[in-house]
Amino acid sequence: MKTLNACKNCHLLTEKDRCPYCSEQTAKRWRGYVIIRDPARSQIAKKMNITKPGKYALKVR
């Protein structure tokens, strides 16, 4: 099973140590996630300031 890390800045879930979107450090401690398919039409994406589709953590420590 692959381990996902969450970006401390934009909350993107990725397998890498650095976020591919914003190049920030990722954290191993996160809780919950949401999948955004169409950020322009998603109310959750607007509240979380998400502009690109993907899988995002709800809380990052």
N, C-alpha and C positions, 0 to 999 in steps of 0.2 A: 504494500500500500504506500502510495506517495505521500510525502509530508508537505503540506502547504504552509507558507508563511504569508503574513499580511503586511502590506506597506504601512508604515507608521504615519505617512502623510495622506495618501489617497485611499487607503484600505483595500487596494487590489490584492487578491489572493494569487500567489505565484509560487513556484517551486524554487525560485532563485533567491540569492541573498540580497539582491538589489532589485528595486521595482523597475520593470521595463518601461513604464509610463513616465515616472518622475525621477528616477534614479536615486531615490531615498533608500535607506536601510530598511530591511523587513524584520518583523518580529515573529517568534514562534508561538507567542501567547495571544490568542484571539478567541472571540466567541461569536457564534452565529454567523450566518452568511445570507446574502441575497444575490440572485442572478438578475442582472439588468440586461434586457435585450434591446430595448429602444429608449435610450436616456431622454430623448426629446419629449416623449409622451408619458414617462414615468414620474409619478409624484414622489416616490421614494428617492429616485435619482436626483430630483430637484432639491429635496431636503438634505441629501448627503453631498451635494455639489458634484455629482458624477456626470461626466460628459462623454465617456466612452463605454461601449458595452463590455460586459465581463462579469466575473464573480467577485464580490466584495464582502469583506468582514463587517459585521455590525459594530463590534467593539474590539479595539486593539490595545494591548497593554505595553 
